[in-house]
Amino acid sequence: MTFNKNLIAATALMTLAGLAQAVTETGTLAKGEVMLSNGYEFSELSGSGTLSFSKLLVTALNLASVGMQAVPDAVLQISTSTNSSGAVKYVTASAAAPVTALTSSFDGVTASIIGVGTHGGSLQTTVKNNATNGAGSLSISDLRVDLATKTIYADIDGGNGVGFKDNYALWTYDTLTGPTVFDVSDVGQIPVTKSSTNTLSGLFLVNASDIDNIFVKALNLNNTGRSGINAVNNRTATNIAGFGSITSSIAVTVVAVPEPSTYALMGVGLVGLALFGRRRAAR
C-alpha cells in the first residue's frame, strides 16, 4: 500500500487546525446542573439579582399604604421611618432573588451573557384607605432578563380579576453597566470561578396600559393611588429611574474538558503525521 505524502500531511494538519476552531453555541446553565460547550464544562452557577425600588415607587407604595412580603426564594430588604403621628413609612425597599439560570453564547474563548433568570419576588397587598377602593394584591416574581431585546419578563399574579400571567414582558431597561462576558482563555483543566456584576437601570413598562390593567386593577387603586403609580412610569428629565434598577451578581465555575470527538480528531491527525514521518524516514 502506498500513501500520498502531500495528502497525508494536508489531512493531518487540517485536522489539527480544526481543533482550534469552535462554533459559537448558545445554551442555558441551570443552577445545580452542568453545561458542556466547545470543550468546556460550566457548573456551580450562583449569585443573585436585586431589584431596588426607585424613590417614586416607594412614594407610591406609601401613598396607598401598600404592605409587602417576600415571595420565596427572595429576601426583602426594607428600611422604614415613623412620623410624629406613629405612621410607619418605607424609606428604601429592595428584593433579592437567587439566580437560577444563565443563558449565554460561547465561541470557545468568551461566554457572552444573553439572559438571566431568578426565582422569587415580592407580594404587594392593600386594604381600603384614601388611595384605594378596597383590598388588592399583586405578586411580581421570577424575573427573567433578555439582554438581546432589553426586556424584563416576570410572573404576574394579581387580584381583582388580573389573574396569573406567565413570563410576561413587564419592563424594558434603559442602560446596562458592568461586564456581561466571561473570558475563559486562561482556563485549563483546573476549575476556575468566573464572576460578573452588572446593573440594569431605568425600568419602565413595556405597555403603559399595564398601569391600569395590572397595577391599578390588582391593587384596587382609586384616582389618588393611580396618580402615584402613574408618576413612577412617567419618563421625564427628572425621572430617569422609573420603577428602579436590577443589580445581578453571577459566578460560574469553568474547566476545560475535551470532548470525545476532539480526542478522536486528534488521533486521526496524529496518525496521519506519524505515517507521513515513517514514509520520510524510509526514504
KETOR-886719 format. One line per field, with one value per residue (C-alpha): residue number from 0; residue in one letter; x, y, z. Coordinates in Angstrom, 1 decimal. Layout:
num <- c(NUM | ...)
residuo <- c(A | ...)
x <- c(X | ...)
y <- c(Y | ...)
z <- c(Z | ...)
***
This chain:
num <- c(0 | 1 | 2 | 3 | 4 | 5 | 6 | 7 | 8 | 9 | 10 | 11 | 12 | 13 | 14 | 15 | 16 | 17 | 18 | 19 | 20 | 21 | 22 | 23 | 24 | 25 | 26 | 27 | 28 | 29 | 30 | 31 | 32 | 33 | 34 | 35 | 36 | 37 | 38 | 39 | 40 | 41 | 42 | 43 | 44 | 45 | 46 | 47 | 48 | 49 | 50 | 51 | 52 | 53 | 54 | 55 | 56 | 57 | 58 | 59 | 60 | 61 | 62 | 63 | 64 | 65 | 66 | 67 | 68 | 69 | 70 | 71 | 72 | 73 | 74 | 75 | 76 | 77 | 78 | 79 | 80 | 81 | 82 | 83 | 84 | 85 | 86 | 87 | 88 | 89 | 90 | 91 | 92 | 93 | 94 | 95 | 96 | 97 | 98 | 99 | 100 | 101 | 102 | 103 | 104 | 105 | 106 | 107 | 108 | 109 | 110 | 111 | 112 | 113 | 114 | 115 | 116 | 117 | 118 | 119 | 120 | 121 | 122 | 123 | 124 | 125 | 126 | 127 | 128 | 129 | 130 | 131 | 132 | 133 | 134 | 135 | 136 | 137 | 138 | 139 | 140 | 141 | 142 | 143 | 144 | 145 | 146 | 147 | 148 | 149 | 150 | 151 | 152 | 153 | 154 | 155 | 156 | 157 | 158 | 159 | 160 | 161 | 162 | 163 | 164 | 165 | 166 | 167 | 168 | 169 | 170 | 171 | 172 | 173 | 174 | 175 | 176 | 177 | 178 | 179 | 180 | 181 | 182 | 183 | 184 | 185 | 186 | 187 | 188 | 189 | 190 | 191 | 192 | 193 | 194 | 195 | 196 | 197 | 198 | 199 | 200 | 201 | 202 | 203 | 204 | 205 | 206 | 207 | 208 | 209 | 210 | 211 | 212 | 213 | 214 | 215 | 216 | 217 | 218 | 219 | 220 | 221 | 222 | 223 | 224 | 225 | 226 | 227 | 228 | 229 | 230 | 231 | 232 | 233 | 234 | 235 | 236 | 237 | 238 | 239 | 240 | 241 | 242 | 243 | 244 | 245 | 246 | 247 | 248 | 249 | 250 | 251 | 252 | 253 | 254 | 255 | 256 | 257 | 258 | 259 | 260 | 261 | 262 | 263 | 264 | 265 | 266 | 267 | 268 | 269 | 270 | 271 | 272 | 273 | 274 | 275 | 276 | 277 | 278 | 279 | 280 | 281 | 282)
residuo <- c(M | T | F | N | K | N | L | I | A | A | T | A | L | M | T | L | A | G | L | A | Q | A | V | T | E | T | G | T | L | A | K | G | E | V | M | L | S | N | G | Y | E | F | S | E | L | S | G | S | G | T | L | S | F | S | K | L | L | V | T | A | L | N | L | A | S | V | G | M | Q | A | V | P | D | A | V | L | Q | I | S | T | S | T | N | S | S | G | A | V | K | Y | V | T | A | S | A | A | A | P | V | T | A | L | T | S | S | F | D | G | V | T | A | S | I | I | G | V | G | T | H | G | G | S | L | Q | T | T | V | K | N | N | A | T | N | G | A | G | S | L | S | I | S | D | L | R | V | D | L | A | T | K | T | I | Y | A | D | I | D | G | G | N | G | V | G | F | K | D | N | Y | A | L | W | T | Y | D | T | L | T | G | P | T | V | F | D | V | S | D | V | G | Q | I | P | V | T | K | S | S | T | N | T | L | S | G | L | F | L | V | N | A | S | D | I | D | N | I | F | V | K | A | L | N | L | N | N | T | G | R | S | G | I | N | A | V | N | N | R | T | A | T | N | I | A | G | F | G | S | I | T | S | S | I | A | V | T | V | V | A | V | P | E | P | S | T | Y | A | L | M | G | V | G | L | V | G | L | A | L | F | G | R | R | R | A | A | R)
x <- c(0.0 | 1.3 | 0.4 | 0.4 | 2.6 | 1.2 | -2.4 | -1.5 | 0.3 | -2.5 | -5.2 | -3.3 | -2.6 | -6.1 | -7.5 | -5.2 | -6.1 | -9.7 | -9.2 | -8.6 | -11.8 | -15.1 | -18.6 | -20.5 | -23.0 | -25.9 | -27.1 | -28.7 | -27.0 | -29.4 | -28.5 | -27.2 | -26.6 | -23.7 | -23.4 | -20.8 | -19.9 | -16.9 | -14.7 | -15.5 | -17.7 | -19.7 | -21.2 | -21.9 | -24.0 | -24.5 | -25.5 | -28.5 | -30.5 | -31.6 | -34.5 | -34.1 | -37.3 | -37.0 | -37.9 | -41.0 | -42.1 | -41.5 | -43.6 | -46.4 | -46.4 | -46.5 | -49.4 | -51.6 | -50.2 | -49.1 | -47.9 | -45.1 | -43.9 | -41.3 | -42.2 | -39.8 | -36.9 | -36.5 | -35.5 | -36.9 | -34.6 | -36.7 | -35.9 | -38.7 | -39.3 | -42.0 | -43.6 | -44.9 | -48.3 | -46.9 | -47.4 | -44.7 | -43.4 | -41.0 | -37.7 | -36.0 | -37.1 | -35.5 | -36.0 | -33.0 | -33.7 | -31.3 | -30.1 | -31.4 | -30.5 | -27.9 | -28.2 | -25.1 | -23.4 | -19.9 | -17.3 | -14.7 | -13.0 | -15.6 | -19.1 | -21.4 | -24.4 | -27.7 | -30.2 | -30.5 | -33.3 | -34.1 | -36.6 | -38.8 | -40.0 | -42.4 | -46.1 | -47.9 | -51.2 | -53.7 | -56.7 | -59.3 | -57.9 | -57.7 | -55.8 | -57.7 | -61.2 | -60.7 | -58.5 | -56.0 | -52.9 | -50.1 | -47.2 | -44.2 | -41.7 | -39.3 | -37.7 | -36.0 | -33.8 | -33.3 | -30.3 | -30.9 | -34.2 | -33.6 | -36.8 | -37.5 | -40.1 | -41.9 | -44.6 | -47.6 | -50.3 | -52.9 | -56.1 | -59.4 | -59.5 | -56.0 | -55.1 | -51.8 | -49.6 | -46.6 | -43.3 | -45.0 | -43.0 | -43.3 | -40.4 | -37.7 | -34.5 | -32.6 | -28.9 | -26.6 | -23.4 | -20.8 | -19.3 | -21.5 | -18.7 | -16.7 | -13.3 | -12.1 | -8.8 | -6.9 | -8.9 | -7.3 | -8.1 | -8.1 | -11.5 | -11.7 | -14.5 | -15.6 | -17.8 | -19.6 | -21.7 | -23.9 | -26.7 | -29.8 | -31.2 | -34.3 | -37.1 | -40.2 | -43.3 | -43.3 | -47.0 | -48.2 | -51.7 | -50.4 | -50.7 | -54.4 | -54.7 | -52.3 | -51.3 | -54.4 | -56.7 | -54.8 | -54.1 | -57.6 | -56.3 | -58.5 | -57.5 | -55.3 | -53.4 | -53.3 | -51.6 | -48.8 | -48.1 | -48.6 | -45.8 | -43.4 | -43.8 | -43.8 | -40.5 | -39.2 | -35.9 | -36.3 | -37.5 | -34.9 | -35.2 | -38.7 | -39.5 | -35.9 | -32.9 | -31.7 | -28.2 | -27.1 | -24.0 | -23.2 | -20.5 | -19.8 | -17.1 | -15.4 | -13.0 | -11.6 | -12.9 | -12.1 | -15.0 | -14.6 | -14.9 | -12.0 | -9.8 | -10.9 | -10.0 | -6.7 | -6.0 | -6.6 | -4.3 | -1.5 | -1.8 | -1.6 | 1.5 | 3.1 | 2.5 | 4.0 | 7.0 | 7.6 | 7.4 | 10.0 | 12.3 | 12.0 | 13.3)
y <- c(0.0 | 3.5 | 6.9 | 10.3 | 12.1 | 15.5 | 14.3 | 12.8 | 15.9 | 18.2 | 16.0 | 15.8 | 19.5 | 20.4 | 18.1 | 19.5 | 23.1 | 22.2 | 21.6 | 25.2 | 26.3 | 26.5 | 27.1 | 29.7 | 27.8 | 29.1 | 27.3 | 27.7 | 26.7 | 26.0 | 26.1 | 22.8 | 21.5 | 21.2 | 22.5 | 21.4 | 23.6 | 23.8 | 21.6 | 23.4 | 22.5 | 25.2 | 24.4 | 25.7 | 28.7 | 31.1 | 34.7 | 36.9 | 39.6 | 42.5 | 44.8 | 48.1 | 50.2 | 53.8 | 56.7 | 57.4 | 53.7 | 53.9 | 57.1 | 55.4 | 52.4 | 54.7 | 56.7 | 53.6 | 52.1 | 49.0 | 46.0 | 43.9 | 40.4 | 38.2 | 35.5 | 32.6 | 32.4 | 36.1 | 38.2 | 41.7 | 44.4 | 47.3 | 50.4 | 52.4 | 55.6 | 56.6 | 60.1 | 62.0 | 60.5 | 57.0 | 56.1 | 53.8 | 54.7 | 52.9 | 54.7 | 52.2 | 48.8 | 46.0 | 42.3 | 40.0 | 36.7 | 33.9 | 33.4 | 30.1 | 30.2 | 31.8 | 31.8 | 32.6 | 32.3 | 30.7 | 30.8 | 28.7 | 31.8 | 34.1 | 33.4 | 36.3 | 36.6 | 37.0 | 36.1 | 35.7 | 34.1 | 34.4 | 32.7 | 34.7 | 38.2 | 40.4 | 40.4 | 43.8 | 44.0 | 46.7 | 47.4 | 50.1 | 53.6 | 57.1 | 55.8 | 52.5 | 51.3 | 48.2 | 45.1 | 44.1 | 42.1 | 41.9 | 39.4 | 40.0 | 37.2 | 35.0 | 37.8 | 36.9 | 39.4 | 39.2 | 41.3 | 41.0 | 42.8 | 44.7 | 43.2 | 42.0 | 39.3 | 38.3 | 36.0 | 38.2 | 37.1 | 39.8 | 40.1 | 41.6 | 39.6 | 40.3 | 36.6 | 34.8 | 35.9 | 33.6 | 35.0 | 38.4 | 41.2 | 43.7 | 46.2 | 47.4 | 48.9 | 52.0 | 51.3 | 48.4 | 48.9 | 46.3 | 43.3 | 40.7 | 38.5 | 35.6 | 35.2 | 31.6 | 31.9 | 31.3 | 28.3 | 24.8 | 21.5 | 23.1 | 24.6 | 28.4 | 30.6 | 33.4 | 36.2 | 39.3 | 42.1 | 44.4 | 46.8 | 47.5 | 51.0 | 52.8 | 50.3 | 51.4 | 49.4 | 47.7 | 48.6 | 51.9 | 50.4 | 48.0 | 50.9 | 50.4 | 46.7 | 45.4 | 47.8 | 49.8 | 46.8 | 44.3 | 46.7 | 48.2 | 51.8 | 54.8 | 58.0 | 59.1 | 55.8 | 55.7 | 59.1 | 57.7 | 54.7 | 56.6 | 59.1 | 56.1 | 55.3 | 58.9 | 59.3 | 62.8 | 64.6 | 64.4 | 60.7 | 58.5 | 55.7 | 54.5 | 51.5 | 51.2 | 49.1 | 45.5 | 44.5 | 41.0 | 39.3 | 36.0 | 33.4 | 30.2 | 27.5 | 26.7 | 23.9 | 22.6 | 19.1 | 18.0 | 16.1 | 12.5 | 13.8 | 16.1 | 13.2 | 11.2 | 14.0 | 14.5 | 10.8 | 10.9 | 13.9 | 12.3 | 9.0 | 11.0 | 12.8 | 9.5 | 7.8 | 10.8 | 10.7 | 7.0 | 7.4 | 10.2 | 8.0 | 5.1 | 7.1)
z <- c(0.0 | -0.8 | 0.6 | -1.0 | 1.4 | 0.5 | 1.1 | 4.4 | 5.6 | 4.5 | 6.1 | 9.4 | 9.6 | 8.6 | 11.3 | 14.0 | 12.9 | 13.1 | 16.8 | 17.4 | 15.7 | 17.6 | 16.5 | 18.7 | 20.8 | 22.8 | 25.9 | 29.3 | 32.5 | 35.3 | 39.0 | 40.2 | 36.7 | 34.3 | 30.7 | 28.2 | 25.3 | 23.0 | 25.2 | 28.4 | 31.4 | 33.1 | 36.5 | 40.0 | 39.0 | 41.9 | 42.5 | 43.0 | 41.3 | 43.4 | 42.3 | 44.1 | 44.1 | 42.9 | 45.2 | 43.3 | 43.6 | 47.3 | 47.4 | 45.5 | 47.9 | 50.9 | 49.3 | 49.2 | 52.4 | 50.5 | 52.5 | 51.2 | 51.8 | 50.1 | 47.5 | 48.1 | 47.5 | 47.5 | 50.5 | 51.1 | 52.4 | 53.8 | 55.8 | 57.5 | 59.4 | 61.9 | 61.8 | 64.8 | 64.5 | 64.6 | 61.0 | 59.5 | 56.0 | 53.7 | 53.1 | 50.9 | 49.6 | 47.5 | 46.8 | 46.3 | 44.5 | 43.7 | 40.2 | 38.8 | 35.1 | 32.9 | 29.1 | 27.1 | 23.7 | 23.8 | 21.0 | 22.7 | 24.2 | 25.6 | 27.1 | 26.5 | 28.8 | 26.9 | 29.6 | 33.4 | 35.4 | 39.1 | 41.5 | 43.9 | 44.2 | 46.2 | 47.0 | 47.5 | 49.3 | 50.0 | 52.2 | 51.8 | 52.5 | 51.0 | 47.9 | 47.3 | 46.7 | 48.8 | 49.2 | 46.5 | 45.8 | 43.2 | 43.1 | 40.8 | 40.8 | 38.8 | 36.8 | 33.5 | 31.7 | 27.9 | 27.1 | 23.4 | 23.5 | 26.7 | 28.1 | 31.7 | 31.9 | 35.1 | 36.5 | 37.5 | 39.9 | 40.6 | 42.5 | 41.4 | 38.1 | 36.9 | 37.3 | 36.5 | 33.6 | 32.9 | 31.6 | 31.0 | 29.2 | 32.0 | 31.8 | 29.5 | 30.8 | 29.6 | 30.5 | 31.4 | 33.3 | 34.1 | 32.1 | 30.5 | 29.2 | 30.8 | 29.3 | 29.6 | 27.6 | 30.9 | 31.9 | 31.7 | 33.4 | 36.8 | 37.6 | 37.7 | 39.0 | 36.7 | 38.1 | 36.8 | 38.3 | 36.3 | 36.8 | 34.7 | 35.2 | 34.1 | 34.4 | 32.5 | 31.5 | 28.1 | 27.8 | 29.5 | 29.7 | 32.4 | 34.8 | 34.7 | 33.5 | 36.2 | 38.9 | 39.4 | 39.0 | 41.1 | 43.9 | 43.7 | 43.5 | 43.2 | 41.3 | 44.2 | 44.2 | 40.4 | 40.3 | 42.4 | 40.3 | 37.1 | 38.2 | 38.5 | 34.8 | 33.6 | 31.8 | 32.3 | 32.7 | 36.5 | 36.5 | 34.8 | 37.3 | 36.5 | 38.7 | 39.8 | 38.9 | 39.0 | 40.1 | 39.2 | 40.7 | 39.0 | 39.4 | 37.3 | 37.6 | 34.3 | 33.4 | 30.1 | 29.3 | 25.8 | 24.2 | 22.9 | 19.4 | 20.0 | 21.1 | 18.0 | 15.7 | 17.4 | 17.0 | 13.3 | 12.9 | 14.9 | 13.0 | 9.7 | 10.9 | 12.1 | 8.7 | 7.0 | 9.3 | 8.7 | 5.0 | 5.1 | 7.4 | 4.9 | 2.0)
***
